[in-house]
Amino acid sequence: MVTLLRPADLDQIASESEWAKMDEERKLQKKKEQQQLDLRDAFMARDVHPEVFERINQAVSIAAQRGAHQIQVMTFPSSYCSDGGRRINIADPEWPSTLQGFALKAYEFFNKELRPHGYKLHAEIISFPGGMPGEVGLFLKW
């Protein structure tokens, strides 16, 4: 014989369902946080690609054919800067001192290999989610 569910039974069912949803959301959030940490770790450990000269030559040639005088060479979260992107945002000439990981390696490569040939590097905050600095863009200019 089937018994009728009581309001207390329904409250228990709703509570268990809510706990299951919260647990799933917590697991998804934890997974997302781990993915963000993995991306940051990869960025910090990354090196300049061995074929960098070929890649640069190809990219700047294509841009020059279109009449452009700059290309965006990199983006990364402003949180990867030691100051959260503040110096880049205010165009402080000392902004390179805030770079870390691959961005720093790329800047050092630029300084050693590209600056002597007349290239310039410009950094700016290119997105402001919620009004706060989001992504940094590095632009190679000629």
N, CA and C atoms as a LAMMPS dump frame, in Angstrom:
ITEM: TIMESTEP
0
ITEM: NUMBER OF ATOMS
426
ITEM: BOX BOUNDS ff ff ff
-5.0000000000000000e+02 5.0000000000000000e+02
-5.0000000000000000e+02 5.0000000000000000e+02
-5.0000000000000000e+02 5.0000000000000000e+02
ITEM: ATOMS id mol type element x y z
1 1 1 N 0.828 -1.165 0
2 1 2 C 0 0 0
3 1 3 C 0.89 1.252 0
4 2 1 N 0.525 2.231 -0.797
5 2 2 C 1.27 3.474 -0.939
6 2 3 C 0.8 4.448 0.123
7 3 1 N 1.775 5.046 0.811
8 3 2 C 1.408 6.051 1.804
9 3 3 C 1.627 7.441 1.228
10 4 1 N 0.865 8.35 1.668
11 4 2 C 0.935 9.731 1.213
12 4 3 C 2.144 10.409 1.854
13 5 1 N 2.896 11.16 1.02
14 5 2 C 4.026 11.92 1.553
15 5 3 C 3.517 13.032 2.445
16 6 1 N 4.182 13.175 3.571
17 6 2 C 3.804 14.217 4.506
18 6 3 C 4.627 15.479 4.213
19 7 1 N 4.194 16.651 4.638
20 7 2 C 4.967 17.88 4.443
21 7 3 C 6.4 17.76 4.988
22 8 1 N 6.589 17.066 6.082
23 8 2 C 7.939 16.879 6.638
24 8 3 C 8.795 16.063 5.657
25 9 1 N 8.193 15.064 4.991
26 9 2 C 8.914 14.27 3.99
27 9 3 C 9.321 15.155 2.812
28 10 1 N 8.403 16.022 2.399
29 10 2 C 8.687 16.922 1.276
30 10 3 C 9.787 17.912 1.642
31 11 1 N 9.771 18.386 2.877
32 11 2 C 10.836 19.281 3.338
33 11 3 C 12.185 18.568 3.293
34 12 1 N 12.216 17.315 3.683
35 12 2 C 13.445 16.525 3.661
36 12 3 C 13.937 16.332 2.229
37 13 1 N 13.031 16.029 1.316
38 13 2 C 13.392 15.853 -0.095
39 13 3 C 13.98 17.157 -0.655
40 14 1 N 13.317 18.282 -0.369
41 14 2 C 13.786 19.588 -0.855
42 14 3 C 15.156 19.917 -0.272
43 15 1 N 15.325 19.622 1.004
44 15 2 C 16.606 19.898 1.668
45 15 3 C 17.731 19.073 1.054
46 16 1 N 17.481 17.796 0.831
47 16 2 C 18.502 16.929 0.232
48 16 3 C 18.839 17.386 -1.186
49 17 1 N 17.829 17.812 -1.923
50 17 2 C 18.052 18.3 -3.279
51 17 3 C 18.894 19.571 -3.257
52 18 1 N 18.589 20.46 -2.345
53 18 2 C 19.353 21.711 -2.221
54 18 3 C 20.807 21.428 -1.838
55 19 1 N 21.018 20.509 -0.919
56 19 2 C 22.385 20.136 -0.525
57 19 3 C 23.147 19.54 -1.707
58 20 1 N 22.478 18.73 -2.505
59 20 2 C 23.118 18.13 -3.674
60 20 3 C 23.516 19.203 -4.684
61 21 1 N 22.633 20.193 -4.906
62 21 2 C 22.947 21.293 -5.814
63 21 3 C 24.143 22.097 -5.294
64 22 1 N 24.132 22.397 -4.014
65 22 2 C 25.227 23.172 -3.42
66 22 3 C 26.539 22.408 -3.518
67 23 1 N 26.494 21.115 -3.295
68 23 2 C 27.699 20.287 -3.387
69 23 3 C 28.237 20.278 -4.819
70 24 1 N 27.346 20.169 -5.785
71 24 2 C 27.748 20.181 -7.196
72 24 3 C 28.357 21.526 -7.564
73 25 1 N 27.747 22.615 -7.124
74 25 2 C 28.29 23.956 -7.386
75 25 3 C 29.67 24.115 -6.746
76 26 1 N 29.835 23.602 -5.545
77 26 2 C 31.129 23.681 -4.859
78 26 3 C 32.19 22.91 -5.633
79 27 1 N 31.827 21.732 -6.132
80 27 2 C 32.775 20.932 -6.913
81 27 3 C 33.152 21.639 -8.211
82 28 1 N 32.17 22.232 -8.885
83 28 2 C 32.445 22.962 -10.118
84 28 3 C 33.346 24.167 -9.856
85 29 1 N 33.087 24.881 -8.777
86 29 2 C 33.911 26.034 -8.422
87 29 3 C 35.343 25.606 -8.114
88 30 1 N 35.49 24.511 -7.388
89 30 2 C 36.826 24.003 -7.057
90 30 3 C 37.572 23.601 -8.336
91 31 1 N 36.866 22.963 -9.265
92 31 2 C 37.474 22.559 -10.532
93 31 3 C 37.907 23.788 -11.329
94 32 1 N 37.058 24.807 -11.363
95 32 2 C 37.373 26.046 -12.081
96 32 3 C 38.605 26.72 -11.46
97 33 1 N 38.659 26.772 -10.151
98 33 2 C 39.811 27.375 -9.468
99 33 3 C 41.09 26.608 -9.781
100 34 1 N 41.006 25.282 -9.826
101 34 2 C 42.18 24.471 -10.144
102 34 3 C 42.633 24.721 -11.582
103 35 1 N 41.679 24.836 -12.5
104 35 2 C 42.023 25.132 -13.891
105 35 3 C 42.717 26.483 -14.002
106 36 1 N 42.235 27.469 -13.255
107 36 2 C 42.87 28.791 -13.261
108 36 3 C 44.297 28.716 -12.711
109 37 1 N 44.488 27.945 -11.656
110 37 2 C 45.84 27.765 -11.104
111 37 3 C 46.749 27.06 -12.099
112 38 1 N 46.22 26.061 -12.79
113 38 2 C 47.009 25.341 -13.792
114 38 3 C 47.409 26.267 -14.941
115 39 1 N 46.473 27.124 -15.386
116 39 2 C 46.786 28.085 -16.446
117 39 3 C 47.856 29.069 -15.996
118 40 1 N 47.736 29.533 -14.769
119 40 2 C 48.729 30.48 -14.241
120 40 3 C 50.097 29.812 -14.155
121 41 1 N 50.13 28.593 -13.651
122 41 2 C 51.395 27.865 -13.544
123 41 3 C 52.033 27.67 -14.921
124 42 1 N 51.221 27.325 -15.9
125 42 2 C 51.733 27.135 -17.263
126 42 3 C 52.281 28.45 -17.812
127 43 1 N 51.579 29.55 -17.571
128 43 2 C 52.035 30.858 -18.034
129 43 3 C 53.357 31.235 -17.375
130 44 1 N 53.461 30.989 -16.095
131 44 2 C 54.674 31.354 -15.362
132 44 3 C 55.874 30.521 -15.816
133 45 1 N 55.647 29.292 -16.23
134 45 2 C 56.742 28.396 -16.618
135 45 3 C 57.079 28.456 -18.105
136 46 1 N 56.205 29.018 -18.9
137 46 2 C 56.373 29.021 -20.361
138 46 3 C 57.63 29.79 -20.783
139 47 1 N 58.259 29.32 -21.856
140 47 2 C 59.434 29.978 -22.416
141 47 3 C 59.116 30.522 -23.804
142 48 1 N 59.973 31.409 -24.272
143 48 2 C 59.85 31.948 -25.621
144 48 3 C 60.057 30.796 -26.601
145 49 1 N 59.179 30.711 -27.603
146 49 2 C 59.204 29.617 -28.576
147 49 3 C 60.491 29.655 -29.401
148 50 1 N 61.085 28.489 -29.687
149 50 2 C 62.335 28.454 -30.465
150 50 3 C 62.214 29.079 -31.859
151 51 1 N 61.04 29.056 -32.444
152 51 2 C 60.85 29.616 -33.78
153 51 3 C 60.319 31.05 -33.724
154 52 1 N 60.675 31.777 -32.672
155 52 2 C 60.114 33.105 -32.454
156 52 3 C 60.422 34.069 -33.599
157 53 1 N 61.611 34.033 -34.16
158 53 2 C 61.95 34.969 -35.235
159 53 3 C 61.086 34.735 -36.471
160 54 1 N 60.879 33.457 -36.817
161 54 2 C 60.028 33.154 -37.96
162 54 3 C 58.6 33.629 -37.713
163 55 1 N 58.115 33.407 -36.52
164 55 2 C 56.746 33.815 -36.185
165 55 3 C 56.598 35.328 -36.216
166 56 1 N 57.577 36.021 -35.669
167 56 2 C 57.524 37.49 -35.679
168 56 3 C 57.582 38.007 -37.11
169 57 1 N 58.53 37.504 -37.888
170 57 2 C 58.65 37.959 -39.275
171 57 3 C 57.347 37.769 -40.039
172 58 1 N 56.725 36.62 -39.876
173 58 2 C 55.475 36.352 -40.578
174 58 3 C 54.374 37.3 -40.108
175 59 1 N 54.241 37.465 -38.823
176 59 2 C 53.166 38.302 -38.281
177 59 3 C 53.335 39.772 -38.661
178 60 1 N 54.542 40.304 -38.55
179 60 2 C 54.73 41.718 -38.876
180 60 3 C 54.633 41.956 -40.377
181 61 1 N 55.037 40.989 -41.184
182 61 2 C 54.901 41.12 -42.643
183 61 3 C 53.434 41.194 -43.045
184 62 1 N 52.625 40.316 -42.497
185 62 2 C 51.192 40.316 -42.798
186 62 3 C 50.563 41.633 -42.35
187 63 1 N 50.922 42.088 -41.156
188 63 2 C 50.376 43.347 -40.643
189 63 3 C 50.81 44.521 -41.513
190 64 1 N 52.075 44.552 -41.905
191 64 2 C 52.575 45.637 -42.745
192 64 3 C 51.868 45.65 -44.099
193 65 1 N 51.584 44.484 -44.643
194 65 2 C 50.862 44.408 -45.919
195 65 3 C 49.463 45.006 -45.798
196 66 1 N 48.884 44.939 -44.62
197 66 2 C 47.56 45.529 -44.372
198 66 3 C 47.653 47.004 -44.011
199 67 1 N 48.889 47.52 -43.901
200 67 2 C 49.088 48.92 -43.546
201 67 3 C 49.14 49.173 -42.056
202 68 1 N 49.205 48.131 -41.256
203 68 2 C 49.267 48.283 -39.799
204 68 3 C 50.693 48.595 -39.359
205 69 1 N 50.807 49.206 -38.206
206 69 2 C 52.112 49.538 -37.639
207 69 3 C 52.293 48.935 -36.251
208 70 1 N 51.423 48 -35.927
209 70 2 C 51.545 47.288 -34.654
210 70 3 C 50.757 45.989 -34.722
211 71 1 N 51.129 45.051 -33.855
212 71 2 C 50.369 43.816 -33.678
213 71 3 C 50.279 43.519 -32.191
214 72 1 N 49.19 42.91 -31.824
215 72 2 C 49.061 42.452 -30.442
216 72 3 C 49.761 41.111 -30.358
217 73 1 N 50.743 41.02 -29.484
218 73 2 C 51.547 39.798 -29.418
219 73 3 C 51.199 38.91 -28.232
220 74 1 N 50.469 39.465 -27.26
221 74 2 C 50.17 38.66 -26.078
222 74 3 C 49.044 39.296 -25.281
223 75 1 N 48.248 38.442 -24.651
224 75 2 C 47.311 38.895 -23.625
225 75 3 C 47.455 37.972 -22.43
226 76 1 N 47.202 38.527 -21.278
227 76 2 C 47.232 37.742 -20.045
228 76 3 C 46.481 38.517 -18.972
229 77 1 N 46.014 37.828 -17.942
230 77 2 C 45.281 38.51 -16.872
231 77 3 C 46.173 39.519 -16.139
232 78 1 N 45.608 40.661 -15.825
233 78 2 C 46.371 41.675 -15.09
234 78 3 C 46.792 41.164 -13.712
235 79 1 N 46.085 40.168 -13.211
236 79 2 C 46.456 39.596 -11.905
237 79 3 C 47.81 38.894 -11.959
238 80 1 N 48.32 38.623 -13.168
239 80 2 C 49.635 38.008 -13.309
240 80 3 C 50.754 39.033 -13.114
241 81 1 N 50.426 40.307 -13.075
242 81 2 C 51.417 41.353 -12.778
243 81 3 C 51.538 41.479 -11.259
244 82 1 N 52.719 41.869 -10.814
245 82 2 C 52.933 41.956 -9.368
246 82 3 C 52.055 43.014 -8.706
247 83 1 N 51.572 43.986 -9.473
248 83 2 C 50.709 45.032 -8.919
249 83 3 C 49.271 44.962 -9.443
250 84 1 N 48.904 43.835 -10.046
251 84 2 C 47.556 43.676 -10.576
252 84 3 C 47.283 44.521 -11.811
253 85 1 N 48.326 45.023 -12.446
254 85 2 C 48.175 45.816 -13.667
255 85 3 C 48.069 47.308 -13.444
256 86 1 N 48.229 47.771 -12.212
257 86 2 C 48.07 49.191 -11.899
258 86 3 C 49.032 50.069 -12.694
259 87 1 N 50.307 49.706 -12.726
260 87 2 C 51.285 50.548 -13.446
261 87 3 C 51.006 50.58 -14.941
262 88 1 N 50.551 49.477 -15.488
263 88 2 C 50.188 49.473 -16.908
264 88 3 C 48.986 50.376 -17.119
265 89 1 N 48.021 50.31 -16.237
266 89 2 C 46.803 51.086 -16.368
267 89 3 C 47.075 52.586 -16.33
268 90 1 N 48.052 53.024 -15.557
269 90 2 C 48.343 54.461 -15.467
270 90 3 C 49.508 54.857 -16.37
271 91 1 N 49.949 53.948 -17.235
272 91 2 C 51.043 54.209 -18.183
273 91 3 C 52.331 54.632 -17.471
274 92 1 N 52.596 54.031 -16.34
275 92 2 C 53.839 54.292 -15.607
276 92 3 C 55.005 53.739 -16.421
277 93 1 N 56.043 54.519 -16.656
278 93 2 C 57.179 54.022 -17.443
279 93 3 C 57.866 52.795 -16.823
280 94 1 N 57.63 52.554 -15.558
281 94 2 C 58.243 51.407 -14.871
282 94 3 C 57.376 50.146 -14.944
283 95 1 N 56.335 50.145 -15.804
284 95 2 C 55.435 48.99 -15.875
285 95 3 C 56.154 47.673 -16.123
286 96 1 N 57.258 47.626 -16.907
287 96 2 C 57.894 46.321 -17.13
288 96 3 C 58.373 45.641 -15.839
289 97 1 N 58.636 46.431 -14.805
290 97 2 C 59.111 45.831 -13.546
291 97 3 C 58.039 45.003 -12.857
292 98 1 N 56.789 45.112 -13.294
293 98 2 C 55.697 44.352 -12.67
294 98 3 C 55.413 43.031 -13.372
295 99 1 N 56.073 42.806 -14.513
296 99 2 C 55.824 41.579 -15.273
297 99 3 C 56.404 40.364 -14.572
298 100 1 N 55.753 39.239 -14.775
299 100 2 C 56.19 37.98 -14.185
300 100 3 C 56.041 36.869 -15.22
301 101 1 N 56.706 35.761 -14.981
302 101 2 C 56.527 34.567 -15.801
303 101 3 C 56.839 34.807 -17.265
304 102 1 N 55.976 34.294 -18.138
305 102 2 C 56.19 34.386 -19.578
306 102 3 C 56.206 35.832 -20.061
307 103 1 N 55.389 36.688 -19.466
308 103 2 C 55.38 38.096 -19.872
309 103 3 C 56.753 38.72 -19.64
310 104 1 N 57.376 38.4 -18.531
311 104 2 C 58.719 38.909 -18.25
312 104 3 C 59.726 38.341 -19.239
313 105 1 N 59.634 37.055 -19.523
314 105 2 C 60.553 36.438 -20.494
315 105 3 C 60.376 37.071 -21.87
316 106 1 N 59.141 37.32 -22.258
317 106 2 C 58.871 37.947 -23.55
318 106 3 C 59.423 39.375 -23.576
319 107 1 N 59.278 40.102 -22.476
320 107 2 C 59.812 41.462 -22.412
321 107 3 C 61.339 41.443 -22.499
322 108 1 N 61.955 40.522 -21.797
323 108 2 C 63.415 40.419 -21.856
324 108 3 C 63.878 40.071 -23.269
325 109 1 N 63.146 39.188 -23.946
326 109 2 C 63.451 38.862 -25.338
327 109 3 C 63.321 40.113 -26.206
328 110 1 N 62.223 40.837 -26.029
329 110 2 C 62.023 42.076 -26.784
330 110 3 C 63.192 43.03 -26.561
331 111 1 N 63.538 43.235 -25.311
332 111 2 C 64.603 44.184 -24.965
333 111 3 C 65.935 43.798 -25.6
334 112 1 N 66.238 42.524 -25.606
335 112 2 C 67.521 42.042 -26.129
336 112 3 C 67.528 41.939 -27.652
337 113 1 N 66.452 41.42 -28.235
338 113 2 C 66.452 41.072 -29.652
339 113 3 C 65.716 42.056 -30.565
340 114 1 N 64.655 42.673 -30.1
341 114 2 C 63.825 43.485 -30.993
342 114 3 C 64.059 44.993 -30.837
343 115 1 N 64.232 45.457 -29.614
344 115 2 C 64.447 46.895 -29.391
345 115 3 C 65.639 47.411 -30.204
346 116 1 N 66.769 46.686 -30.252
347 116 2 C 67.901 47.194 -31.036
348 116 3 C 67.586 47.384 -32.528
349 117 1 N 66.55 46.73 -33.024
350 117 2 C 66.17 46.852 -34.429
351 117 3 C 65.125 47.952 -34.65
352 118 1 N 64.768 48.658 -33.593
353 118 2 C 63.83 49.765 -33.722
354 118 3 C 62.395 49.459 -33.344
355 119 1 N 62.119 48.257 -32.891
356 119 2 C 60.757 47.925 -32.451
357 119 3 C 60.494 48.555 -31.091
358 120 1 N 59.205 48.782 -30.826
359 120 2 C 58.769 49.296 -29.526
360 120 3 C 57.734 48.333 -28.972
361 121 1 N 57.586 48.343 -27.65
362 121 2 C 56.583 47.494 -27
363 121 3 C 55.691 48.38 -26.155
364 122 1 N 54.399 48.197 -26.321
365 122 2 C 53.401 48.981 -25.598
366 122 3 C 52.505 48.012 -24.832
367 123 1 N 52.186 48.363 -23.609
368 123 2 C 51.266 47.55 -22.796
369 123 3 C 50.069 48.397 -22.406
370 124 1 N 48.895 47.764 -22.405
371 124 2 C 47.7 48.456 -21.931
372 124 3 C 46.69 47.446 -21.408
373 125 1 N 45.843 47.935 -20.539
374 125 2 C 44.739 47.111 -20.05
375 125 3 C 43.666 47.159 -21.137
376 126 1 N 43.264 45.999 -21.646
377 126 2 C 42.334 45.966 -22.773
378 126 3 C 40.92 45.551 -22.382
379 127 1 N 40.723 45.2 -21.118
380 127 2 C 39.369 44.902 -20.653
381 127 3 C 39.241 45.309 -19.194
382 128 1 N 38.022 45.676 -18.828
383 128 2 C 37.744 46.132 -17.466
384 128 3 C 36.475 45.476 -16.943
385 129 1 N 36.511 44.167 -16.674
386 129 2 C 35.305 43.519 -16.137
387 129 3 C 34.971 44.066 -14.748
388 130 1 N 33.756 44.487 -14.592
389 130 2 C 33.336 45.03 -13.302
390 130 3 C 34.065 46.31 -12.937
391 131 1 N 34.625 47.002 -13.945
392 131 2 C 35.331 48.251 -13.689
393 131 3 C 36.762 48.083 -13.21
394 132 1 N 37.215 46.84 -13.115
395 132 2 C 38.579 46.574 -12.64
396 132 3 C 39.442 46.093 -13.802
397 133 1 N 40.768 46.339 -13.739
398 133 2 C 41.642 45.849 -14.813
399 133 3 C 41.484 44.346 -15.008
400 134 1 N 41.297 43.956 -16.265
401 134 2 C 41.113 42.545 -16.595
402 134 3 C 42.313 41.997 -17.339
403 135 1 N 42.269 42.077 -18.668
404 135 2 C 43.342 41.537 -19.504
405 135 3 C 44.347 42.622 -19.872
406 136 1 N 45.611 42.225 -19.903
407 136 2 C 46.689 43.078 -20.389
408 136 3 C 46.961 42.68 -21.825
409 137 1 N 47.155 43.659 -22.678
410 137 2 C 47.587 43.413 -24.051
411 137 3 C 48.967 43.971 -24.246
412 138 1 N 49.856 43.193 -24.842
413 138 2 C 51.19 43.679 -25.217
414 138 3 C 51.188 43.837 -26.725
415 139 1 N 51.644 44.982 -27.201
416 139 2 C 51.612 45.335 -28.613
417 139 3 C 53.026 45.633 -29.084
418 140 1 N 53.424 44.988 -30.157
419 140 2 C 54.709 45.234 -30.806
420 140 3 C 54.468 46.281 -31.877
421 141 1 N 55.247 47.38 -31.826
422 141 2 C 55.068 48.49 -32.766
423 141 3 C 56.34 48.694 -33.579
424 142 1 N 56.155 49.261 -34.779
425 142 2 C 57.301 49.619 -35.615
426 142 3 C 57.037 50.903 -36.343
